[in-house]
Structure formats: C-alpha cells, structure tokens
Amino acid sequence: MEKKPVNQLILMTDEHTRKVLGCYGNKIVKTPYIDRLASEGTLFENAYTNVPICVPARASFATGDYAHRSRHWDNATPYFGTPASWCSALQQAGITVGSIGKLHYRNADDDVGLDFQKIPMHVVNGIGDVLGCVREPLPKRWKALSMAENIGPGETNYNIYDRQVAEEAVDWLAVHGNQDKPWALFVSMVAPHFPLVAPKEFYDLYNHLDLMPTKPKENPEHPWHHAMRECQIMDNFTPEKTRVALASYYGLVTFVDDLIGKILQVVDQKNLNENTQIFYLSDHGDNIGERDFWGKSNFYEESVGVPCIIKGPNIPAGKVCKTPVSLIDVYPTILQTFGISPGTKPGKSLIDLANAEDDSERLIFSEYHAMGSATGAFMIRKGYWKFIYYVSMQPQLFNLLDDPDELNDLGTDLEHANIRSQLELDLRSICDPEEIDAAAKSDQTVIVEAHGGVEAVVARGGFGATPPPGVSVEYANEK
C-alpha cells in the first residue's frame, strides 16, 4: 500500500495559560479533548511564548525568529509577510497551506504564504493598537476597566466567531483531508481571550466553585510592574468579580476544548490520525488574577507560559518532555516534516526534542516592548532559573525549582550576583537590550507621529480586544 503523505494540523487558541489544562496538572478544569491529544502524543512541560502579547507573538510564530529581529514590537507592528514565514516555505514547495480564523496579521491582502485565509481576523484597520506605542510617558488605558465589567455567562461575538472557525475547519477537513497532496492547516480560535464571558452551559460547570487567585501582589512591587498597573487600569476587580471572571475563564477553556473535540472527531472519521501531525498551542498565557493582574504582558509563568502538545508520526505517545521550548520551535518542526531545511533559524524541531533526552539547560528567550511597558523587558529561562532584565531598572531572578510560584525575587540578592551575571551574558549573546529598547521606541515614535502625535493618539484612546470580522471596534479614552 502506498504511504500517505504526512499532513500538519496546527490548532492555536489565544491567551490560554498552560496552568488551566487537565494534562498540565489542573484538577478542576475539564479539557478531555486536549488531554487526549497529550496522552497520544508529547506534552512539553516548559513551553513559552517569545512575546507575551498577541501580534508580535504571532509574528515570531510565523517567522520562527525573535520578534526584535524583524522589528515586530507590539500590537501596532503586525506581520505582513517579511521575513518569510513557514507558510511561504511550504507554499514554494507546492504544499497546500491555509488558515482558518485569527491570524492578527496586517490584512488579508499581504503575501504571507497562505493559499487561503478563511474568515481571518486581522489587526484593526490594518493598523492595530497605536496607543500601545505611547510609552514615554505611559498613558492611562481606561478600556482595561471593562475586563471586570463584561464577565459571566452569556454570548459574545468571540464565542460566535470561534464556533464559525471550528465549523469551517470541520468542513475543510471533511472535503480536503484525504487529498493526494500533503497539506498544512492552521486553525486559530480566540477563546479563552477576554471578554471573560462564557456560554452558560460551560460557565455553569465552574460557577459553584470558589475559584480565587492564590498569589498576592508583589510587596514591594517591582517598578516595571507598578508602571504597567498604572497604565492598564484594572483596579475594579472585587472578590466577587474575580470569582465570576475565573469561572468564565475556565468555562471558555472548556468551550474551546469542546470545539477542538469537534475538529478531532472529523480527523478520526477521515482516518487522518496515522498521517497527520497535530499541534495544540496558544500565542501566550493569561495572569488569571494572580497578583491582581489579568491579561498577559509580563513574564510570570501564567502569562509567558503556554501549552505545547504535538502528536502524530514519529512523536512519542504519552511522553512529558521537560526540555524548555518556545513558539519559534514550531517553524523547524513543520519544515522538517515536509523535508524542507529551516535554514539558520534559532529554533529546534519539536520532533527532535521529543525523541531526545530532556535538556533542562536549553535556553529560552522572550521579550516585551508593548502596551504598558515603561522600558524594554527581556526574559531568559535556563535550567530552573528565570532571569528578567529591564532596561534602566533592577532585574528579577526566580528559582523555579524552589519557588515555582515566583514569590521570592532574587533580583538584587547579593548571594545570586554570579548567576545573574551569567544569565545576562546569555541574554547579550542574543541581543543588546539597550540597543533593542532604543530601536523599539524609535519605531513606535514614528508610528505615533504618523497618527497625529501623542496627544491625538491618547485623546482617541484604546480598545480592549480586536473585534472579529464584521464587528466594529470601540475606543475608550476616559474613565
């Protein structure tokens, strides 16, 4: 019998912290379909985004490289096809490659290497969040207050959109899944991204539980986090609103798991399991109320940690890999599967990592230059150490073995000066933080000036989340 070509099905959600997944040890959340993927494939225990915010994270994911190298800084610097993506490499090799759902690129007209984009979500007006480019001084983002107001059981445009994405994916796989040529399909849903409103049947699974954060606000608070908090105004979360918001977040996770189950069902029905590699990923995590933070935009595990699961041909089943990985590792994984050289990208194939001995010392890099950041921030994860370098501010250092909840900041502890120095050298082997910070702020200044200057941009205000196709955006510039 002729061997079938190997296909790629990449399933991505938005703002899903790996801490709210059954296969990552959460005993409360119900995620049977993603858990099944993990049991049939390899789960990467220590997976990270390369930027803890949507647009530049997705640019890194597309290009297989660090965002600063392509100058994708924030939610107003969307991917537009340069440098070339893994999609472009597949397209040039004659492999069918398409997307369904959220891309968060510039628009649907740019050549990003996709044969088709079904119901794509891109940045607002091809521009995105210009307010996030205002960093000196940081503005007040009053729209963030809505995160505590728009919560609970219900139906949002995002819920409707996610169902449409899943339906389109099911239809495409049913028609094209068994075609003679290999294919790669990128399916991207929005949940559990805020607004934290979950369909009632999923919200009700968690409404009776006393879900509350367990990690207190920093004391004293690091100045970078304090500046973020002063910009992203979220001081209206009462204990009851926090409980409802967490029940909603958990409900959205189960909601999107249910949609993924519908997609996997057609994979089963079409007998695609033996010749299809399936990924489950998220673009970044969510703070889920820990330390009084919601959303993403920092380097705590809840925010920067993501789920990463892969199953299929040549992937060990039921394995938990402790080697740290990040989103840039998807690029060489996909290309390797199709026999295409990834070139000199910094990532490494997840297939190779899954089949090798664990390498806890593998270095992972993440960065942040977007909304709410007073200065550039850079993270190095190596072994059980997490080092965060802030330009012109004191660093942070956490021992994730002894302090997995990151409650004991060793950033100025004299006994750990040597390890901080070593990790800073590792960081500087990747980039010059001061140089990158200056480049980011320079590019952002140009963007702000192109939209009328700081006063005009701040006066217009910001919006909370990119609306799905056909829905108008709402700005807020005052309390």
N, C-alpha and C positions, 0 to 999 in steps of 0.2 A: 504494500500500500504506500502511495506517495505521501511523504511527510508534509503536513500542513505548515504554511508559513506562520511564524510567531507574530502575534499582534500585541499592541500596547493599549491598555485602558487605564487612563490616569484620572482618578477621582479626587477632586480637591474641594474642601469646604473653606469657610472664611472665619477666622477668629476662634478656632477650636483648640483650646488648651488640652494637651495630652492628659492632664490631670483629671479630666472628666470623660473617661473612657473605661469601660469594664476591663479591657485587655491590658490597660496600663495600671490596673490595681484599684480603680474606683469601685467600691462595693455597692454603691447606691444607684448609679446611672444604668439605664437599660440600653445597651448597644449590641444586640445579638448579631447583627449582620457584619459590622466592622470587627467584632470579636471573632467571628467565624473566619474572616479574612486572615486575622492574625494567627489563628490556630492552624490554618492551612498553609501559611507562609512564614515569613520572618518579620518580627517586630523589632524596630530599632528603639531601644530604651532611652537613648540620649540624643534625640533629634532636635534640630534648631532651625529657626528662620535666620536668614542673613540680614534682614532688616525687619524689626517688629512694627511694620505698618504696611498697608496693602500694596500701593503702587510700586515702590522700589523693591519690595519682596518679590513681586511677580516679575519684575524685570530681571532680578537675579535668577529666579527660577527658569525664565525663558532663555537667558544667555549662558547660564552655567558659570557665571562670574560674579565677583563682588560688585555691588552697586556703584561704589565710588569710581570704579574704573570706567564705567560708561556714563557717569555723572547723572545717575538716577537717584535723586536725593530725597524726594518727598512726594506727596500726592498731587503735585503740580508739575512733575517731571516724568510723564508716562512713557512707557516703551512704545517705540514707533518703527521698529524693525532693524535698528542699529545698536550694537553689533548683531550679527545674525543669530537667530535662535536655533534650538534643536529642531523646531518645526521646519525651518528653512533647510537644514541639512537633510531631513527626511524627504522633503519635497523635491530637492535636487536629485535625490536618489530614486525618484519615481514612486515613492511610498505615499499612499493616501493618508493625509493628515488633516484633521479638522477639530473644531472646538464647538462645544455647546455650553452656553451660559456665560458666567462672569469671566472676563479677561482683565478688565481695568487697564487696558492699553489706551493709546490716544484716540483712535477711532477705528471704524471698520474698513477704511479705505487704504490704510498703510499696508505695504507689503511686509507682513510679519511671518510669512512662510506657511500660511494656512490655506488649504484648498477650499474650505468653507468655514464660516462662522454662523452658527445658528443662535438666534436670539442673544447676541452678545451684549454684555454690559461694559461700557467704557466710561472713562472719566467725564465729568460734566462738561458739555460743550467742547470736548477735545482739549480742555484746559486743566480742569481739576481744581484743587483747593489752593488758591493763591494765598489765602490768609495764612496758611501754614508756612509760607516763605518769609513772613514777617517775624524776625527773630531778635531784633535789637531796636527797641525793647519788645518783649513778648506782649502780644495783645491779650485781651480777655476774650475767651471763646464761650460766649453765653449759651450757644446752642447745646453745649455739653450738658446743661441742666436737664434737657429733655430725656436723657438716659434714665433718670429716676422717675420721670412722669409717664412715659409711654411704655408701660410694663404690664404683665399679667396675661390672662387668657384672651384670645382674640385672633384676628386675622389681619395680616399686613400685606402690603404689596410684595414684600420679600417672600412671604410664605407662598403666595400665588405664583411668583416667578420660579421659585425652587421646584414646585410641582411641574411647571411647564418644562423646566430643564430636564427633570427626570423623565417626563413623558417623551420628550424629543430624543433622549438617549436610548430609551427602550425601543422606540420606533426605528431609530437608525441601526441599532444592533440587530433587530429582527430582520431588517431588509438587507443590510450590508455585512453583517458579522461573519458570514461564511463565504465571502467573495474570495476569488482565487488569489488576488494580490494581498500582501500584508497591509495592515492599516494601524494608525495610531489615533486614538480618540481622547481628547481632553474634555472631561465633563466637570464643570465648576459651578457649585451651588453656593449660596450666600450664608445660610444658617451655619452656626449659631450667632452670627454677627448681629449686633443691636440694630433695630429696636428689640428689646427683650420682651417680645410678645409671641407666645407660642399658641398654636391651635389647641383648643380646650382639651381635647382628648389626651394630648401629650402633657399639657400643663398640669392636668389633674393627677397625673402619675406622681407628682412631686409636691403638690400644694399642701398636703397634710404633714409634710416633713419640716423639721426645724433646721433648714439649711442656712447656715450662717458662716461667714468667714472666720478663720481661726488665727490669722496672723495680724498683729497690731501694727499701727502706723509707726514708722521709724521715730526713735526718740534718742538723740536729736535727729531731725530729718536732714538727709543729705541736701545741700543747696540746689543740686540739679533737679532732684525730685520736688523740692519745695517750689522751684520756679515752674515746673510742669503743673503742679497743683494750682498755682496762682493763675495760670493760663487756661487750663482745662477746668472750668468751674463745675464741680460735681459735689458741692457741699450740701446737697438737698437729699441725700440718701439717709432716711431714717431707718431704724432697725426693721420696721415692718416692710418698708420699700425694698430693703436689702433682701429680706426673706423672699418676697414676691419675685424680685429680679432674678435671684438664684434659681427659684423653681422654674421660671421662664427659660433661663439659660439651659438648665437640664432638660426641660421639655423640648427646646429647639434641637438639642443634640440628639434626642431620641427621634424627633421628627425627621431630621436629615438622615439618621441611620435607617429609618423605615424607607425613605426614598432610595437610599443606596441598596436596600434589600430588593426593591423592585427592579433595579438595574441588574443586580447579580442574578435575579431569577431568570431573566432572558439570556444571560450568559450560560446558565445551566441548561435552559431549554434548547439553545442552539449548539450545545456541546462545544463550547468555546474554551472551557477551562484548561484543557490539555495544551492548547497552543496560544494562550493569551496571558501575558504578564499584567497583573492588576496592581495598581498603586492606590494607597489611601494616604492623603497628605492634607495639611492646612497651610495657608500662607503665613500665619503667625498665630499666637495664642491669645488669651484674654486674662486679665488680672482677677476676674470674678470676685471683686470686692475685697480681696486681701489687701491689707494696709490702706484701706479706703481708696483703692484705685480700681477703676473699671476701664474696659477697653484694653489697649496694648501700650506701645510707646515707651517701654522700659525693658531692662534686662533681667528682671526676676523670672524664675522658671515658668510661672504661669503665663507670662507674656511672650517670652522668647522661645519657649519650648513648644514643639509641635509633634503631632503623631506622624509616624512614618512606618508604613507597612507595605510589604511587597510580596506577592505570591505568583507562582507560575513556573514555567520550565526553568530548571537549574537553580531554583530557590529552595533552600532547606525548609521543610514544613515544621511548624511548631517550635521554631527557634526564637529565642530572645537574644539579640545581638547588643552587647554593651558598648561597642565601638561608637564614639560620637560621630554623628553625621549632620549634614545640613542640606538645604534645598538645592544648592549648586551641585550636589551629587546625583541629582536626577538626570541632568544633561548627559553625562557619560554613560549612565545606565541605559538610557533609551537608545543612544547611538550604538553602544556595544551590542545590544540585542539585534540590531539590524546590520551589524558588521561594518559600521562606519567609524572611522577614527575620530575621537573627540578633540584631537589636537593637544594644545598645551594648557587647557583649562585647569583650574586649581582643584576641581572636584575629583572624586573617585567613584567608580561603579559600585552601586549598592549590591550588585550581584557578587562582585569580588569580595566585598566586605562581609556579606552574609556567609560566604563559603570559607572565610579565613578565621583564624583565631582572633579573639577580641583584642583590640588595641586601645586600651583606655587612655593612652598618651596622645592619641590623634588630636591635632589642634583644630578647633572650630572658631570661626570669626564671624562676628555680627557687628553692625554699626547703626547709628541713628542720627539723622540730621533734619528731622521733620518737625511737625507742629509741636509746640510746647518745649522744644529743646533750646535752652539758653546757649548751649555750646555743643560742639560735636562730641559724641559718645561712642566708645568702641569697646567691644567685649571679646575676650579670649577665654575659651574653655579648653583646659588641658589637664588631663588626669582628673582629680577631684577638685581642682582649683578653678574658680571663676574670677577673672580679673576684669574690672571695668575702668577704662581710662577716660576721664573727662578733660577736655582741653581747658586749661586755666582753673581747674578745680581739683580738689583732692580725689584720689582714686577710691575704688571699693575693691574688696577682696573677700571672697567667701570660700570656705572649705565645705564642699557639698557632701563629703563623707560624714563629717562630724556634725554638720549644720545644714541638713537638707532643706530646711525651711528658710534659710538665708536670714537669720535673725541676729547673727553676730558678725558685724562688718569689721574686717581686719585691715581696712584700707590705710589706716595710719598707725597700726600696731608695730612697734619697733622690732619685735621678735620676727616679724614676717617681711622685713625690708628686702631681704635677699630674694625671696620668691616673687615679690612684686617687681623687682628689678629684672629677674629672668623673664617674667611674663611680659613685661614692657618691651624687652628685646624681641620676643616672639611677635608682638604686635608690630613693632617697627620693621620687622622683616617682611611684613605685608604692605604697610603704608606708613607715611609720615602723618600722624594725627593732626598736627598743626597745619600742615600744608593742605590736607584734605578739608579740614574745617574752613579754612580760608576760601578754598575753591567752591565749596558748597554755598557759603554765604555770598560770594561774588555772583554766582549763577542765580541765586534766589533774589538778589537785589535787582538784577536785570529783569527778572520776571515781574517783580513788584512794580518797577518803573514802567514796564510795558502795559501795565493795567492801571495807570494813573497815579502811582506813588503810594506811599504808606498810608496817608490819610484817607485816600479814596478806597483803598483795599480794606482798611479797618472799618470804615464807615459802612461799606457794603456788608461786612460780616462774613460768617462762615456757615456751612451747612453740616449737618451731622453725618449723614451717610449718602453715598452715591445712589440715586434712585434707579430702579430697574427701567428697562426700555419703555418709553411711552408715559413715564411719570415725571412730573415737574419737580424741580429742586426747590427747597425752601431755605432761605437765608435768615440768619438772626444776628443782629448787631447790638442788641441791648437786652438788659435783664427784664 
